[in-house]
Amino acid sequence: MPPARADHWNAVHDSRGEEELTWFEADPDLSADLVARHAAPGDAIIDVGGGATRLVDALLARGLGPVTVLDISESALRTSRERLGARAADVTWIVADVTRAAPPGRFVVWHDRAVFHFLTEEPDRAAYVRALAGGLAPGGWAIVATFAEDGPEMCSGLPVRRYAPDDLTGEFERHAPGLLEPVASRRHVHVTPKGAEQRFQYSVFRRIG
């Protein structure tokens, strides 16, 4: 993985507590509900960019999994492992840049809250979609959340790309024609620990074939 990218995110996580991060959710109900709607116990789930988020806690509490959490930041994953304690042994943890690493197997559900919108360069977006194509089982579900078209333009000191649902669908179709069928989308307002509002869109796709 590019050291500068990993170093940036390790520094972000090392400099702030979990509950101080702008994306912190004590109860990630929307993501957990969407995953639970499309996964049965025993279905393989990957949370891309899951880092220190509490989605893995929620999925384990619902009896879902096996769960894999992939993140570029070792510091972020360490936070989750320490929080889960003994339950961390029930999760597969992978330190990797999704744009430069093949997913370890095929998953029924691919969840990504706020990784894709950081990919401002075309080659990185193309590489992400290749990883998605390699990691999502036929008939599987991709749940991808990005900043909405009226969401923030920057996050954690980095620029982002904002998407309406149709724009995200078009981006995936451009890089992998015929791979994904859009199924549903919704807007969501996330309130940061400091009370700021961030507008997101959540899109659900199904892999065709």
N, C-alpha and C positions, 0 to 999 in steps of 0.2 A: 504494500500500500504506500502511497506517497507520504513520506515522513511528515511533511509540512501539514498535511490534512489531519493525520492522526495526532500530531503534536497540538494542533489548534484545539481539537475536541478534548484531549486529555487535560489541557490547561483550563478549559472551561469548567470541566467537572472537578478538577483539583482546587479551583479557586472559589467555588461556591458549594454550599450544602445542597442536598437533593431537593429540599423544599424551597430553595431560593431560585431554582432554574425557571425560566419563563414558561417552559412547557409542562411544569409540574402539575399533575392531577392526583389528588389523594385517592380518588375513585374514578378510574378510567372507564366509566360505565358505557359510553357510546361505543368505544372500540371493543370492549368485552362483549357487549350485546351483539354487535355485528359478527364477531368471530363465532360466538355461540350459536348464532342463527345458521351458520354455514358449516359447522364442524360438529361431529359426534365424538363421544369419548373413543379414543383409539386413533382418531385422525391426526396426522402429523401437521403441526402448525409452526410457521416461522414468523417471528417478529423482527423485521428488518429495521435496524436503528433503535431497537428496544432499550438498549443501554440501561439507564437507571430508572426507567419508567416502571410503573406498578402494574402494567398489563399482565405480566407473567404471574404475579401474585394472584390476580383475579382469575386467570385461566386455571391455575392450579386449584384454587378454591372451588371452582365449578366442576372439577374432575375432568378437565379437558387436557388433551395432549396425546402423545409426546410433544413437548414444546422446545423449540430451538430459538435462542435469542442471538442475533448477529449484530455487532456494532463495531465501528472503527475504533472506539475508545476502550482500552483496557480499564481505565479508571472508572468509566461508567458501569461496565459489567461487574467490576469489583464491588461497587456500591450495592448492586442488586444481589450479588451472591452473599454479601455480608448481611443484608437485610433479611434474606430468606433463611439464612442459617442452614439447618439440616435439609430443608426442602430444596436447596440449591442443587443437591445431588440428583434431583429428578429432572433437571433441565440440562440441555446441551448448550454450552456457551461458546461462541465463536468470535474471536477478534479478527475482523476483516473489513475491508472496503468492498461493499457489494458490487461496485463497478469494476473490481479487479480480482474477484474470487468467485469461483463456481459454487453455487449452493450445494450443501452436502446431502444430496438426495432429492426426492420429489415430495412436495407438500400439498395437502388438500387445501390449506388456507395460507396465503401470503399476506401479512399485515405490515403496513408501512404508514406510520403517522409522522410525516414531516421529514423524510429523507429526500424524496424525489424533488421537492421544490428547491433544495440546495444545489441541484445539478444544473448550473447555468450554462455549461458548455455542451455543445451538441455531442461530442464523442462520449461524454460521461452518461448522457441520457440514453444513447444507443447501447452502451455497455450495460446499463441497468436493465433495459428491456431484454437484452440477451440473457442476463442472469435470471430474470423473471421467467423467461421462456424455458430455461433449463431447469428451474426449480419448482415450477407449478405443475402438478399432475393434470392430465387430461380431465376435463370436467371440474377442475379445482377453481377456487375463488381467490381473487386478488382484491384486497381492501386497501385503498391508497388514499391517504388524506394529505392535502396540501393547503397552503394559504390560498384563500379565495381571491378572485380578481380584485376585490377591494380590501384584501388583507395587507399585512405589513410588507414593506419592500426590502427590509433588512431583518436579520435575526442573528443574535450572537456575534455581531460584527461582520457578518457575511451577507452579500446580496442574495436574493432568492428570485425565483420565477413564480408568478402567481397564475392560477388556473381557474377558469370556469369548468364545469364538468365536461362540456363538449370539447373544450381545448385539450383537456387531459386525454380524452378518448382519441382525439385526432393525433396527439403526440404518440400514443402507444401504437395506433394504427400505422403511422408513418414508419415506425421502426420495425414493426412486426405485423405486416398486413394479415388480417384474418385470424390472429392469435386470440384476441379477447373480444368478448361481447359485453357491452355495458348493460348492467342490470338495474342499478339504482344509484341515486345520488341524493345528498342532502347537505344543507349548510349547517354550520355549527359555530357558535361563538364561545371561544375559550377565554376565560378570565385568568390572567396571570396572577402569581402571588402578590404582586403590587397593585392589583386591581385594574390593569389595562385590559382592553378587549382586543382579541385577535380573531379575525374572521377566517374560518376554514371551510373547505368543501371536502366531503367524504364521498368517494366513488367506489362502487362495487362492480367488479367484472367477473365474468365466468370464462374459463379457458374453453375454447371451442375444440371439439374432437376428443 
